Amino acid sequence: MREVLEAIEAVDWDDLPGPSDLYDPARAATGLRALATATGLVPAADAGSLLAGGGLVHDHSGTVFPAAVVAAPCLLAIARHGHPEAGATALGLFDDALAFATRDGSTRVATPYAEAVPICCALADHLRGGADLLAARGREGKRLLADAAEHWRFDVQEAVVEGEGVAAFGILAGRFPDGTPAAELHRAGRVAPLERVVLHYPPEVYGGSDACLSVDGVRPDELAPPAVLFPARCGPGPTAG
Ligand SMILES: [Zn+2]
């Protein structure tokens, strides 16, 4: 747990955005420290209340903060190495955070792969990173993974001309929905809408896998790597760029 505690100390929680009447940075840091070191049900529950009461989420108002994305690796580490009650609390917080984030539609966070990712999709990526852990956690873990899979992500590796549009080859994470969904195209700090995206060959349900998408009305250079696609339904429309 020493590494988790160091990771918590390394974050400037005061510096993270969040509504000032709801987000309480001190609760984020104190709650995470307490959850990482909890040795039973009562301390884990106390830590959980701090984190759910303004630290990472505000459960009464159904609000999730960018701090939840920053804390995601710590929550997974606590679920993996912490006391079982602390681990259960960590997954419960993840569950709340993803549910609130899915209804959010406006909060975006910077990630290593794109600059303004819908907060739900950023959380889902962290959950996929803990897929082995979650799959071993019975029904609750599998449900979290299934919820995360709705927030698919496609990383373009190659884009070539195909008729009036482009065929994009790359890695699909999560579950691409049936039909021809609208998407958000993230590239070089810009977000652009894509009206419809067609999946040519589907990968496995979980984890990353090769896939090919076809997109009309764009040029190959607009989809050139490192372009990343997310579901359009996760955001109200392009707000960054
Ligand atoms: Zn999403």
Boltz pocket constraint, residues with backbone or C-beta under 6 A from the ligand:
constraints:
  - pocket:
      binder: B
      contacts: [[A, 118], [A, 119], [A, 120], [A, 121], [A, 122], [A, 124], [A, 150], [A, 151], [A, 231], [A, 234]]
      max_distance: 6.0
